[in-house]
Amino acid sequence: MSLVNLFDAAAGLPDAWNSHLLGQVGTADVKVLRMDDLPVGEEAHGTAEALVVLDGRLELVVDGVSVAVGPGELYWVAAGARHAVRPGSSGTLVIVEVPEG
């Protein structure tokens, strides 16, 4: 496995909220993305997601409940949970998608 600078990987992405697959650990996908203060509409996935904020802040609404995730914190979104990003989310986010099974 190669060394990856997560901040450089996110900064090099052409668009915010467009994740980049870094690799896999078992069946889990590990991705990085750059947040840019803009909201992202509600969505749900067939996989669970571990959302790790490296720097900045992630403002979420998950199944109708507001959640703020700060630097060094992880938030677990269950598979099928409805979630949206609120305005004001910015920084670097690592997403680990974990298939249910």
N, C-alpha and C positions, 0 to 999 in steps of 0.2 A: 504494500500500500504506500502510496506517495504522500508526502506532506502537503497539506492544503491550507493556505491562509484564507480563512472564511471571509474576512473583511475585504481582501483583494478580489476574491471570487464574486462577492456581491457587488462591489464597486464597478467591476468590469461588465456587469449585465447591461444590455442596451435599454431595458425598460424596467421600471419598478413593478412589483407584483408579478413578475414573470420569473418563476423559479427555475433554477438550474440543478439538474441531477448531478450530485457529486459522486455517488456510488451506492452500493447496497451492502447491508449487513444482514446476512441470512436472507429473509424475504422482505425486509424493510428497506424502503428507498430513503436516502438521506439527501435533502435538497437545501439550497440556500437561496435567499431572495433579499431584495432591498425594498424597504417600505418608504413611502413618500408623502405622508400626511393625508392622502386621498382615501375615501372610503372604498370598500369592495362589497358588492351586493351579497345577499344571503345565498348560501350554498350548503350542500350536505354531500358527504362522500361515503362510499362503501367500505372505506378503510378508516381506522382510528388514526389520529394525528397527534404527535407530541410536538408542541410549538415552543421553541427555545429562543428567547430574546437575548441576543448577544450585547446589543447596545440600543439605546432608544426606548421606545415604549409601544406596546401593542394594545390597542383598545378594541375589545370584542363585545359582541352580543351573542351569547350561546343559549339557544332555546329560550330566548326572551330575557335572559339575565345578563347584566353588564359585568364585564370582567376586564381588569387592567393587569397586564403582564409586563414587568419591568426587567431591567438588565440582570442576567444571571438566573432568571426564573423560567420555569417550564409550566406550560398548561396543557393538560391532556384533553383532547376533544374526542369523544366516543364516536365510533362509526355510526353514521346516520343522524348525528346531532346537527340541527340547523344552526349555522353560525355566519356572522357578517363582521366585517372590519369597520369600525367607526372612524370618522375623520380624526386626524391628530396622531395616527399611528406612523411612526417613522423609525428608521434605524435598520439593523440587520437581524434577520430572522432565519433560524434553521428549522426545517420541518422534517420530521421523521414519520413517514407513512407506514403504518403497521397493518398488514392485511389481517382481517379476522379469520380465525381458523382453529 
